[in-house]
Amino acid sequence: MDNPVVETQQPTEPNQDAKTRSLLIWLGTIFFGFFVSLIVYLVKKDDDYVQDQAREALNWSITAILLSIALFITVIGIFLLWIVPILNFIFCILGVIASSSGKPFRVPFALRLIK
């Protein structure tokens, strides 16, 4: 009996251009919120890695906005509102670090609204 060899596709490492674009997406998210990731998500359809990181940054931005609104509505949450910009900065820096090495980054508790 012949044992067929099953070929598995190894995920290819993104090229330097894709790494740079995804790094800029995460940096843009720190300063401009969801605008950079939304523009790249809608425009850059040909690169899977950039598309994936733009989607993740967009999901994180939406999560941060919803978290800010939820905290702003509650009385005690107003005192905790300062946490959201700190979390945004931390997760975006982690995204920059992961993107510079070509690894896909996932924010631990972001809502995955855009798939």
Number of C-alpha atoms within 10 A of each C-alpha: 3 4 5 6 6 6 6 6 6 6 6 8 12 18 11 13 11 20 23 17 20 28 25 19 32 30 20 17 26 20 12 13 21 22 15 20 29 18 13 19 20 11 10 13 12 8 12 12 22 26 21 18 27 28 22 27 32 29 23 27 24 19 19 20 15 13 16 19 14 13 19 15 11 11 9 10 16 14 11 13 16 12 13 16 13 11 12 19 16 13 21 24 17 16 26 22 15 18 26 18 14 20 16 17 18 17 15 8 8 16 16 14 12 9 7
